[in-house]
């Protein structure tokens, strides 16, 4: 009787997560035929189809859902085993799997560089995504820790605030509002804004701010990165709202300016986050403690 293998589970979990054989192959550094062969072999052992294709889309069958659940449980148990062994060894090494929201990337990169300076033997795997995708990585137990802004309630997550994150309105230096000492919120009603994609914490904070004041701001373009928004604002395509901590270079070079808008900055916070049931490895625990040791309030953020 043929036995199920860890490799088959790993390959199928990637296919099920992406709902794509080609993307799973890319992640696992395998050819697409090799991935298809592993899934087919798994189906032959199980005796049931695990996926079905409708048009160009792949869906999991009921059996596929069961195998995915088992695959995730096996992966979690293996991670726990590695954690336990690392603790027994007491070694300052291992791998840190972390995800950060794209808005937090500049802050997180600096923190990771300083942490790596103290722990040069640690291997770091970093995912940079929007808030919804980072939450998905936490839910799937694919990362140890995350650095992000707003953390939704009702999820089994432990989130600890460690740094303030002020959001400001940015414009090109030649914008008519750039010379005003005080810009009212109503002054912004006639302006077009460049916004982040749905699921972004920055966009959510922006929408809540204006909705609370009964204003509907016009969105001229949706972009998936802070860098794209900064470039578009410099080109005069609209205003933007971004974290002050991502603007240091552009402000120093006078490529952008911060508008003195009533009610701004919108004060948000950075959090270090992990699942409440996550047993952190010594490396992950050391990183969490390192981040909390860097706690810095808004009063110490770079001045406008």
C-alpha positions as CSV (number, residue, x, y, z in Angstrom):
1,X,0.0,0.0,0.0
2,X,1.4,3.4,-1.0
3,X,1.8,5.9,1.8
4,X,1.2,9.6,1.9
5,X,4.3,11.7,2.0
6,X,5.1,15.1,3.5
7,X,6.2,16.3,0.1
8,X,2.8,15.5,-1.3
9,X,1.1,17.4,1.5
10,X,3.4,20.4,1.0
11,X,2.8,20.6,-2.7
12,X,-1.0,20.2,-2.4
13,X,-1.1,22.9,0.4
14,X,0.6,25.3,-2.0
15,X,-1.8,24.5,-4.8
16,X,-4.8,24.8,-2.6
17,X,-3.6,28.1,-1.1
18,X,-3.0,29.7,-4.5
19,X,-5.7,27.7,-6.4
20,X,-3.1,27.6,-9.1
21,X,-0.7,24.9,-10.2
22,X,1.6,27.4,-11.9
23,X,1.9,29.7,-8.9
24,X,2.4,26.8,-6.6
25,X,5.2,25.6,-8.9
26,X,6.8,29.1,-8.8
27,X,6.7,29.2,-5.0
28,X,8.2,25.7,-4.6
29,X,10.8,26.2,-7.3
30,X,9.4,23.2,-9.2
31,X,8.1,22.7,-12.7
32,X,4.3,22.7,-13.2
33,X,4.3,19.1,-14.5
34,X,6.1,18.1,-11.3
35,X,3.5,19.8,-9.1
36,X,0.6,18.2,-11.2
37,X,2.3,14.8,-10.8
38,X,2.5,15.1,-7.0
39,X,-1.2,16.1,-6.7
40,X,-2.2,13.3,-9.1
41,X,-0.2,10.8,-7.0
42,X,-2.0,12.1,-3.8
43,X,-5.4,11.7,-5.5
44,X,-4.5,8.1,-6.5
45,X,-3.7,7.3,-2.9
46,X,-6.8,9.0,-1.5
47,X,-9.0,7.6,-4.2
48,X,-10.9,10.9,-4.7
49,X,-10.3,14.0,-6.8
50,X,-9.0,16.9,-4.8
51,X,-9.4,19.7,-7.3
52,X,-11.8,20.5,-10.1
53,X,-11.5,23.0,-12.9
54,X,-14.4,25.1,-14.0
55,X,-13.4,27.3,-16.9
56,X,-10.0,28.7,-16.1
57,X,-10.5,28.5,-12.3
58,X,-9.5,25.7,-10.0
59,X,-11.7,24.8,-7.0
60,X,-11.2,22.4,-4.1
61,X,-13.5,19.4,-3.8
62,X,-14.8,18.4,-0.4
63,X,-12.0,15.8,-0.2
64,X,-9.6,18.6,-1.2
65,X,-10.8,20.7,1.7
66,X,-10.2,17.8,4.1
67,X,-6.6,17.2,2.8
68,X,-5.9,21.0,3.0
69,X,-6.9,21.1,6.6
70,X,-4.7,18.0,7.4
71,X,-1.8,19.6,5.5
72,X,-2.0,22.8,7.5
73,X,-2.2,20.9,10.8
74,X,0.9,18.8,9.8
75,X,2.8,22.0,8.9
76,X,1.9,23.6,12.2
77,X,3.0,20.5,14.2
78,X,6.3,20.4,12.3
79,X,6.8,24.1,13.1
80,X,6.1,23.4,16.8
81,X,8.6,20.6,16.7
82,X,11.3,22.9,15.3
83,X,10.5,25.4,17.9
84,X,10.8,22.9,20.7
85,X,14.1,21.6,19.4
86,X,15.5,25.1,19.0
87,X,14.5,25.8,22.6
88,X,16.2,22.7,23.8
89,X,19.4,23.7,21.9
90,X,19.2,27.2,23.3
91,X,20.9,28.5,20.1
92,X,20.7,32.0,18.8
93,X,20.0,30.9,15.3
94,X,17.1,29.6,13.2
95,X,14.7,31.3,10.9
96,X,12.4,34.3,11.6
97,X,9.3,34.3,9.3
98,X,7.7,37.8,9.4
99,X,5.2,39.8,7.3
100,X,4.7,43.5,7.3
101,X,2.2,45.7,5.6
102,X,3.6,47.7,2.8
103,X,3.1,51.0,4.7
104,X,5.2,49.6,7.6
105,X,8.0,48.4,5.3
106,X,10.3,51.3,5.9
107,X,10.0,51.1,9.6
108,X,10.2,47.3,9.7
109,X,13.3,47.2,7.4
110,X,15.2,49.4,9.7
111,X,14.2,47.3,12.7
112,X,15.2,44.1,11.0
113,X,18.6,45.5,10.0
114,X,19.3,46.4,13.6
115,X,18.0,43.0,14.9
116,X,20.2,41.2,12.4
117,X,23.2,43.2,13.5
118,X,22.7,41.7,17.0
119,X,21.8,38.2,15.7
120,X,23.8,37.7,12.5
121,X,23.2,33.9,12.5
122,X,19.4,34.4,12.2
123,X,17.9,33.8,8.7
124,X,15.0,36.1,8.0
125,X,12.1,35.6,5.6
126,X,10.1,38.8,5.0
127,X,6.7,39.1,3.2
128,X,5.5,42.6,2.3
129,X,1.8,42.7,1.5
130,X,-1.3,44.7,2.2
131,X,-3.2,44.4,5.5
132,X,-5.7,41.7,4.2
133,X,-2.9,39.5,2.9
134,X,-0.8,39.8,6.1
135,X,-3.9,38.8,8.1
136,X,-4.3,35.8,5.8
137,X,-0.7,34.8,6.5
138,X,-1.3,34.9,10.2
139,X,-4.6,33.0,9.9
140,X,-2.8,30.3,7.9
141,X,0.0,30.1,10.5
142,X,2.6,30.7,7.7
143,X,4.5,33.4,9.7
144,X,5.7,33.9,13.2
145,X,5.0,37.6,13.6
146,X,3.6,40.6,11.7
147,X,4.1,44.3,11.9
148,X,1.1,46.3,10.9
149,X,-1.2,49.1,11.8
150,X,-4.8,48.6,12.7
151,X,-5.6,45.0,13.9
152,X,-9.2,43.9,13.5
153,X,-11.1,42.8,16.6
154,X,-12.6,39.3,16.9
155,X,-9.5,37.5,15.6
156,X,-7.4,35.2,17.8
157,X,-4.4,37.6,17.6
158,X,-2.2,39.2,20.2
159,X,-1.3,42.7,19.1
160,X,1.0,45.0,21.1
161,X,1.4,48.7,20.2
162,X,5.1,49.7,20.0
163,X,5.3,52.9,17.9
164,X,3.0,55.8,16.8
165,X,2.4,56.2,13.1
166,X,1.2,59.6,12.0
167,X,-0.6,59.9,8.6
168,X,-0.2,63.2,6.7
169,X,-1.6,64.8,3.6
170,X,1.1,65.2,0.9
171,X,1.2,67.4,-2.2
172,X,3.8,68.6,-4.7
173,X,5.6,71.8,-3.5
174,X,3.9,73.9,-6.2
175,X,0.4,73.0,-5.2
176,X,-1.9,76.0,-4.4
177,X,-2.6,74.6,-0.8
178,X,1.1,74.2,-0.1
179,X,1.5,77.8,0.9
180,X,-1.4,77.9,3.4
181,X,-0.6,77.9,7.1
182,X,-3.9,76.2,7.8
183,X,-5.9,74.1,5.4
184,X,-9.5,73.3,6.3
185,X,-10.9,69.8,5.7
186,X,-13.4,71.4,3.4
187,X,-10.6,72.8,1.2
188,X,-9.8,69.2,0.3
189,X,-13.3,68.4,-1.0
190,X,-12.4,69.8,-4.4
191,X,-9.1,67.9,-4.6
192,X,-8.5,64.5,-6.2
193,X,-6.8,61.8,-4.1
194,X,-4.5,59.0,-5.0
195,X,-5.5,56.1,-2.7
196,X,-4.2,52.7,-1.7
197,X,-6.1,49.5,-2.7
198,X,-9.1,48.1,-0.8
199,X,-7.8,46.3,2.2
200,X,-5.1,48.8,3.0
201,X,-5.0,50.1,6.5
202,X,-4.0,53.6,5.3
203,X,-7.0,53.8,3.0
204,X,-9.3,52.6,5.7
205,X,-8.1,55.3,8.1
206,X,-8.5,57.9,5.4
207,X,-12.0,56.9,4.6
208,X,-13.1,56.8,8.3
209,X,-11.6,60.3,8.8
210,X,-13.5,62.0,6.0
211,X,-16.7,60.0,6.6
212,X,-16.8,61.2,10.2
213,X,-16.8,64.7,8.9
214,X,-19.5,64.1,6.3
215,X,-17.1,64.5,3.4
216,X,-16.7,62.3,0.4
217,X,-13.3,62.7,-1.2
218,X,-12.8,62.1,-4.9
219,X,-10.4,59.3,-5.8
220,X,-8.7,59.8,-9.1
221,X,-6.5,56.7,-9.0
222,X,-6.0,53.5,-6.9
223,X,-2.5,52.3,-6.4
224,X,-1.0,49.2,-4.7
225,X,2.2,50.8,-3.2
226,X,3.3,53.9,-1.3
227,X,6.1,54.5,-3.8
228,X,3.6,54.7,-6.6
229,X,1.5,57.2,-4.7
230,X,4.6,59.3,-4.0
231,X,5.6,59.3,-7.6
232,X,2.1,60.2,-8.8
233,X,1.7,63.1,-6.2
234,X,5.1,64.5,-7.4
235,X,3.7,64.3,-11.0
236,X,0.7,66.4,-10.0
237,X,-1.9,63.7,-10.4
238,X,-3.5,64.4,-7.0
239,X,-2.9,64.5,-3.3
240,X,-2.1,61.6,-1.1
241,X,-2.3,60.4,2.5
242,X,0.7,58.4,3.7
243,X,2.7,57.7,6.9
244,X,5.1,60.4,7.8
245,X,7.7,57.7,8.5
246,X,7.8,56.8,4.7
247,X,8.5,60.4,3.5
248,X,11.9,61.3,5.0
249,X,13.8,61.3,1.7
250,X,11.1,63.1,-0.4
251,X,10.7,65.8,2.3
252,X,14.5,66.4,2.6
253,X,14.8,66.7,-1.2
254,X,11.7,69.0,-1.3
255,X,10.0,66.7,-3.8
256,X,6.9,66.6,-1.7
257,X,5.4,68.8,1.0
258,X,3.1,68.1,3.9
259,X,-0.1,70.1,4.0
260,X,-1.1,71.7,7.3
261,X,-4.6,70.2,7.3
262,X,-7.0,70.7,10.2
263,X,-7.3,67.4,12.1
264,X,-4.1,66.0,10.8
265,X,-1.9,64.1,11.4
266,X,-4.2,61.1,11.8
267,X,-2.5,59.2,14.6
268,X,-2.3,55.5,14.1
269,X,0.0,53.0,15.7
270,X,2.3,50.1,14.7
271,X,1.7,46.8,16.3
272,X,3.7,43.6,16.7
273,X,1.2,40.8,16.1
274,X,1.1,37.0,16.4
275,X,-1.6,34.3,16.8
276,X,-2.6,33.8,20.4
277,X,-2.0,30.1,20.1
278,X,1.4,30.6,18.5
279,X,4.3,29.1,20.4
280,X,7.1,31.5,19.5
281,X,10.5,30.1,18.8
282,X,13.5,31.6,20.7
283,X,14.3,33.7,17.6
284,X,10.8,35.0,17.2
285,X,10.5,35.7,20.9
286,X,13.8,37.6,20.8
287,X,12.6,39.7,17.9
288,X,9.3,40.5,19.6
289,X,11.2,41.7,22.7
290,X,13.6,43.6,20.6
291,X,10.8,45.5,18.8
292,X,9.0,46.3,22.1
293,X,12.3,47.6,23.4
294,X,12.3,50.1,20.6
295,X,8.9,51.6,21.5
296,X,8.9,55.2,20.4
297,X,6.0,57.7,20.7
298,X,5.0,60.1,18.0
299,X,6.8,62.9,19.8
300,X,10.0,61.3,18.8
301,X,9.1,60.8,15.1
302,X,10.9,62.9,12.5
303,X,9.5,66.5,12.4
304,X,7.4,67.8,9.5
